[in-house]
Structures are given as C-alpha cells and as structure tokens.
Amino acid sequence: MSFVEYSDCIQDGDVAIVYLSHNSVMPVKVQQGAQTQTRYGVIRHSTDLIGQPYGSKVTCSKGGWVYVLHPTPELWTVALPHRTQILYTTDIATITMMLELKPGSIVCESGTGSGSLSHAILRTIAPTGHLHTVEFHQQRAEKVQEEFAEHRVDHLVTVRNQDVCKDGFGVTGVADAIFLDIPSPWEAVGHAKAAMKRQAGGRLCSFSPCIEQVQRTCQALVDQGFEEINTLEVLLRIHDVRTVSLPLPDFGPDCRSDGVEETSPNYAAVSLKTTTPPREIPGHTGYLTFATKPRT
Amino acid sequence: MADNGDEEYRIQQGDYVVLKRGDIFKAVQIVPKKKIIFEKQWFFLDNAVGNLYSTTFEISSGGILQPQKLKETGNPSDLKEAGTDNRNIVDDGKSQKLTRDDIETLKEQGLKGQEIIQQLIENSSTFRDKTEYAQDKYIKKKKKKYENTVTILKPSCRILAMMYHGREPGKICHLRYDTLAQMLTLANIHAHSKVLVFETCAGLVLGSIMERMGGYGSVIQMYPGGGPVRAGVESFGFPAHFHDTLHEFPICHVNALLAGELDTTAKDPTLNLAADEEQIQPEAEQQGSPEEQNMETNAAQDQEKIEKEKRREAKVRPIFAKNVCLIIRLFRRLVIASRFHPCPVLMTLLKFLAPSRPFVVYSQYKETLIECYTKLKEQGGTVNLRLSDTWLRHYQVLPNRTHPVLLMSGGGGYLLSGTTVAMDQSKPAASQRSEEPAPKRQKVKDTEG
C-alpha cells in the first residue's frame, strides 16, 4: 500500500480506510494484534484485515459490517484528522488541472496545514516529481512529516518549517508550479517567482477566502510581471437521488357530456425518481487565483 | 538553468502547439510554409521555430512572425485627463472621427496595434470626458480588436480543455474543463494506473488521462464503431513512448470477451484494408459532425459505422493479442464520457473493474446518471456513490472594480462517481444498507423546509 500505488491485499503497517456509511469514513493503521472500535463493533486487525483484499466487507463484533478500502488522497481528505481548515476535493481537482500538474512536476506549497492538498499533489507528481512544502507551525510540520512517512510518500516530499513570506520555499529556479494558501499571499509572490524555473510557463495558484486578499494578491502578481491572471471559484453541487411519491388530486368523477360517468383514476399517487439538493451546501470555500510566470 | 539546456522549452519543427490571443485558443502543428488562419489573420509559423514557448509574436505584413519586443511600457492614455462620470456623454456613434477606411489605411501603412489605438484615442471627441475606468475599458476593448499578436504555447490538458470548450463544445459532449478536472481527480488517475476509457470527446479525455499518467501504466480505449477517435490526443504533442501505453479495443467484442469466447489467435489477412478504414474513420467523424452534434447526425454516423462493422464482422484483427485481454482483466480505473447512454456502458464495463477501485461517469444529462445510480444501488458492489456537478464563476479583479464576470457558464455536465467493493454474493440486494431514505408517505410533506 502507498498513496501513490495500489496493492491488492491489506498488510501489516498499511493505512487503510474503513468505510462505515456514506459520509462516514475513518483511517486505520493496520497492526498485527491491534483492534479498532467502530459503532458496528470491533474490528480485529489480525483476522479481519491482514491478508484480506482491499474492497472486502468486514463483519464487526456486533454484527454490523463495514468495507475496507485502499487509501486514496480523496478518501484521505474526507477521513484525515483536521489540524486546520482543509481543502476539499472539488478545489483540489481544479487546482491540479489549472496548475498543469503531472508526473515529474516540481511543486512548492505553503502552508502545508493538515496535508490534504499535499497528498493529492504527491499522487499526481509521482514517481519522478517532488513537492517542497513549507509550514510555519512546528507541530503541524512534524505531524505531517510523520504522515508522509506512514503513507510511504516521504521520498517525494521535503517539509520545511519556516515562514515562506520571509524565507521563501528553500529552493530557487526549479518549480513548475506554486501553491499558496496563507493569510498574506502577496508577501510571498516575490519568493514564489524566485522559486520558479526561469523559463516561461510556470503556474501559480493562490487560495484566499476573502476578496480583499485576492485584490492585494492580484496587484502583487501584476507588479511582479505575472501574466494570464485569472480569479475563479468552483462550488460542488450534490444531487441526492430520491424516489418521490406525489399524490394526485381527486377532482371528483369525470362527468362526460353523454351522461356516462367515468370513475376517478384508481391510483392516488405517482412515484418518480428524481434528485433533490441537500438543504444546505457549502456556498464558499475560497477564491482561486491563477497566473503564469513569464520568462525571467 | 543555462540557455543551452532548454531544448524542451523551444519550439521545434513538427511540434503540436496552441496559438493564443486573449481567451481564444487554436491547436495547430508547426509545418513549414503552411498558411495558418487564426482570428481572421493569416500567417506562417516558420519563424517561430527555435524560439521559446510562451513567446508572443507580432504578425507583420506578409504573415511573418516577429518575436514581440519587451512589453511596451506606457499606457496610451498617459494623458491623465479624465472626466468624473458619464452624465454629459452622448452616444451618437459620431465621436470617433476616423472612418473604417482610415483605419484600414493605417493598417496597410504597417502601424502597430498600439499606434492604431493611439490614433483612435486622439481622434475620439469623448475620450477625454470618460472616467479613468471607462478609458481603461475603452483601451482594453480596442486592444482586443486591433492587436495583431499571437502567443505560442506548449499544449496541456488545461489549455486544450479550455480550447475545446470554447470552440467546439459539441465535439466533447459539452464537457466543461472544471468537470474534466473533477473526473481526473475522482478517478485517481496517476502514473502506473491501468485505466479503461470509453469516450467520444474527440480524444480530449483520453489525452488528459495520458498526460496525468506521464507515460507510465497503460490505458485501454474502448471505442464504438470502426476505429478510435484520437485527434485530441495528437494535439497534446506527447513524446513517442507515451503511445506505447495506449491500447484500444472495440466494444462490439466486449460481450465475447466477458464470456471468455474471444478468438485472439485468428490472423487478419486483410490487415491493410482494416488499417485504411481505421484512418478514414476518424476524419469522417470530424468532418461529418457540425459544431453542435444533434441526434440526427449521430444516428446517421452510427448507421454508417454499424454497416462498416458488419462488413468486418468475420475478420478478427491482430489487435486482439492475448496481452490486451490480460490488461483488460486487470484494470484499475474506469472513466466514461460519451454521447452514448451511460447506463449500459457503465453496467457492462464495471465488470472489468477490481474491488476498491474508483470509477467516474460523465453525462451531459442528469437523468441518465439517476438511472445509473439506481441500477448500481440495486446491484450492489459499489459505495460512495455521488451524483454531482460543479458551479464555476470567474471574477474580474481590479482596484475598486472587483466583481464576478457578467456571463458565466450555464452548465458543465454531470458526474457520477464511486468506488467498487467486493460484490455481496450471499445476501439479496434488498438487505443492502440503504442510503436513500424510504419514500415518505403522502401525509408528510415530501420536500424539506
């Protein structure tokens, strides 16, 4: 198992994702002899997990069952323990494409936060790319480094505990793409430019919840000579599939002109399959600002 | 990096590139002495060879490209003279003193875009009265019209997806680029994947998948009719070895494959004929279909294809080598994006997918995916099913003038995504944990709130 390569069977030391139900997943560190509590009962790693194929159904001690899935960055994003507000798959997918990430890309990121986006980037740039990620909070930097090792992706990433606005990313002239998710991204634009490769075409993205931050960032990008500056937002709309039963009105028997009475229809409702939106949806995560670096 | 080590950043003869002006893109190949038409201007790309990608060129007379000098500094409106509001500006269409003929003359004299705009400003009776913002807007508009520059870009999924969506959405089933982005991530496409693709999006989806795989792993394209359409893939300009990872398989033999009855050893004596037909087929697809694919055209094309396929029914092509079949049995991701009804496609192709693997289906229409969702729930074997679409909005960000852009995309299609799990052999489907609340009784309101 690793987050960048599939394997068929669960092994000791893997991180697996236990799927309990829709919207309920939890990560599990598989260990010989260990047990995991779930609301459906206990999962015994040695008998229920190790050696079983990923995707198997596991019956827990109380009789309920769960599925054990191979980890992916998308499942990790939903399952991971939050240390900060994280980026969700919708934004991550947009960022990945708009930054033109692919195997071999060299990427710089700050702040690392809880590592949600980091895992997705690593998956995309493997096996030949590298991620330089900067986090100014020491405990978070250490925690995320641990997780990268556990998830067997640490060979693809370098974590630096420093302030990107003061000290930059720790590399110069190598990055194909930069991602900024910090309170004052305009202060890091200069460092971002220095970290990027000299040739034109490098891509930059800044994620900010507030429009004022976006305005200042765009101004900084213009000042630093970036091109194709573009701000957008992406929102996910979920459609819940439902069978809905709608009653038909009874207007009384249908009287025809020739005096023959027709009986009212003998079905009182129509059933149809449709979708309904959830009652509340995330209406805003943040504005995504993209830009292209010209040749320097 | 020293200059002499950056060949990969330089435009070469034969490269597939994308031309760009503003928000307009066009994919072309660098061919010597070939006249290219882009945005009502024609020019030759010969001079581009040897320059770096992302260089902006000016189109001078005779259609010769010249690299643009460093950004011309200084706004034409350095005058600083501006009004406060538009209460006295009357739009009678007479404020510009230059006629269309005058402007043509200026163009013929070889005046650059910047200089023409300067002339327009000087000959406008109302320019001085406009507010600074209005002046900015005016200049931007004129730049868009009179600029004669073109930028040459290296192709990428992002650029090609935006291009297809802007130019020929009908060819890609109206798949918007952010929806494509979601597909690539939800299907967990990455290096060393083994992906099964069924798409009729001119090869854009296939090319995007190949870009994300970086030449590692393998992709099998299942295709309807005579041959796979790959024009979109060409535009990506992949290195030759990427094509080693690409295989194809015609869907008309899928059932045989599932039943284990596929004859993989028969040789095709008419190989040449088959190859020719395969080449003709993709071109016919492009020329035949209008900008907006309508149902009649589809039916006609399909009919043609069915006939061609019948003629070939008896001949089994050598492509059915044993290793292709082996790959199909082992594949790990499923991506579907086509004009075909997704339900039968999904239900059949899911059989090839191992457990704990992601799949994504795109459809322009929600109803088809509702059907897929329902069938999958009945059958079992999948979790995390999600029917979604994305809402995309662009913003204009300027000091004191920040707001969402006036027009936005009305829709980008729908996605159904999920993960496979071990199929439940023993229990009947009804006992599967239902994620759908039971239909409510008539007395209770059906909608919340």
Interface residues (C-beta under 8 A of the other chain):
Chain A: V4 E5 Y6 D8 Y19 S21 H22 P53 Y54 G55 S56 K57 Y67 V68 L69 H70 T72 P73 E74 T89 T90 I92 A93 T94 T96 M97 M98 E100 K102 P103 G104 A120 R123 T124 A126 P127 T128 G173 K197 R198 Q199 A200 G201 I211 V214 Q215 C218 Q219 I229 N230 T231 L232 E233 V234 L235 L236 R237 I238 H239 D240 V241 R242 T243 V244 S245 L246 P247 A268 A269 S271 K273 T274 T275 T276 R279 Y287 T289 T292 P294 R295
Chain B: M1 D6 Y9 L52 Y53 S54 T55 L153 K154 S156 C157 R158 A161 Y177 D178 L180 A181 Q182 L184 T185 L186 N188 H190 A191 H192 E211 R212 M213 G214 G215 Y216 R332 A354 P355 S356 R357 P358 K366 I370 E371 Y373 T374 V383 N384 R386 L387 S388 D389 T390 W391 L392 R393 H394 Y395 V397 P399 T402 Y414 T419 T420 V421 A422 D424 R433 E435 E436 P437 P439 K440 R441 Q442 D446 T447 E448 G449
